Amino acid sequence: MPDLLNTVEAAELLRLNPQTLNRWRRQGTGPAYLRVGKKVMYQTDQITAWLTAQRKAPGEPEALADLALRLPSFPTFRGDPAEIQRAMRDEWQR
């Protein structure tokens, strides 16, 4: 069985404030977690997998596929191809 960490322990491992993990959970981002009753637990192997997925070479732009996954959350997104292109260009230039 993988090691289980509570939010504070997981935050310490990631060198983050526990509130950051709480916010990420509400936003649906961050490492995968489990609910055990009312407790939130993180598996160390899931934290490692999430960190590996976050790896990016210095200066490497964000993958276009990652931008496309975030498009529905953009306020300008309406399904119009021109709006999609503008939103992607704007996000790419950030």
Legacy VTK file of the C-alpha trace (Angstrom):
# vtk DataFile Version 3.0
C-alpha trace
ASCII
DATASET POLYDATA
POINTS 94 float
0.000 0.000 0.000
1.381 3.427 -0.906
2.201 5.904 1.823
-0.671 8.245 2.670
-0.137 11.874 3.645
-2.625 14.381 4.996
-2.842 17.843 3.415
-0.261 19.395 5.734
2.231 16.564 5.159
1.694 16.653 1.388
2.162 20.424 1.385
5.405 20.052 3.332
6.615 17.459 0.824
5.810 19.841 -2.044
7.104 22.868 -0.099
3.719 24.573 -0.432
1.261 26.199 1.895
-1.536 23.709 2.759
-4.046 26.315 1.570
-2.550 25.997 -1.911
-3.485 22.310 -1.984
-6.943 23.164 -0.657
-7.406 25.737 -3.429
-6.150 23.327 -6.087
-8.648 20.699 -4.901
-11.498 23.198 -5.256
-10.235 24.165 -8.713
-9.819 20.542 -9.803
-6.047 20.829 -10.287
-3.032 19.599 -8.357
-2.150 16.046 -7.381
-4.816 13.346 -7.136
-6.229 12.827 -3.646
-8.456 10.427 -1.743
-11.224 11.059 0.715
-11.147 8.702 3.676
-14.281 9.625 5.559
-13.919 13.368 6.031
-10.136 13.318 5.691
-8.278 14.221 2.523
-5.262 12.024 1.886
-2.571 12.042 -0.784
-0.653 8.987 -1.981
3.065 9.672 -2.320
3.234 7.864 -5.670
0.417 10.087 -7.010
2.290 13.198 -5.867
5.412 11.931 -7.646
3.413 11.189 -10.813
1.829 14.648 -10.728
5.241 16.311 -10.278
6.629 14.343 -13.219
3.712 15.477 -15.381
4.480 19.116 -14.453
8.067 18.868 -15.706
8.930 21.236 -18.533
12.232 22.219 -20.092
13.361 25.807 -19.431
12.034 28.156 -22.086
9.731 25.493 -23.519
6.310 26.951 -24.330
3.209 25.344 -22.898
1.956 22.513 -25.078
-0.827 23.465 -27.449
-2.849 20.455 -26.258
-2.685 21.767 -22.674
-3.971 25.142 -23.843
-6.810 23.500 -25.749
-7.905 21.638 -22.613
-8.235 24.948 -20.783
-10.187 26.727 -23.534
-13.685 26.089 -22.136
-12.718 28.006 -18.991
-11.716 31.111 -20.962
-14.393 33.818 -20.680
-14.245 34.529 -24.440
-14.861 30.920 -25.487
-18.111 30.502 -27.430
-17.135 27.721 -29.845
-16.392 30.119 -32.707
-13.068 29.087 -34.337
-11.883 32.705 -34.563
-12.532 33.199 -30.840
-10.713 29.967 -30.059
-7.694 31.111 -32.070
-7.662 34.516 -30.330
-7.952 32.927 -26.894
-5.131 30.484 -27.660
-2.922 33.275 -29.057
-3.569 35.472 -26.009
-2.829 32.627 -23.602
0.254 31.602 -25.576
1.676 35.128 -25.323
1.300 35.286 -21.530
LINES 1 95
94 0 1 2 3 4 5 6 7 8 9 10 11 12 13 14 15 16 17 18 19 20 21 22 23 24 25 26 27 28 29 30 31 32 33 34 35 36 37 38 39 40 41 42 43 44 45 46 47 48 49 50 51 52 53 54 55 56 57 58 59 60 61 62 63 64 65 66 67 68 69 70 71 72 73 74 75 76 77 78 79 80 81 82 83 84 85 86 87 88 89 90 91 92 93
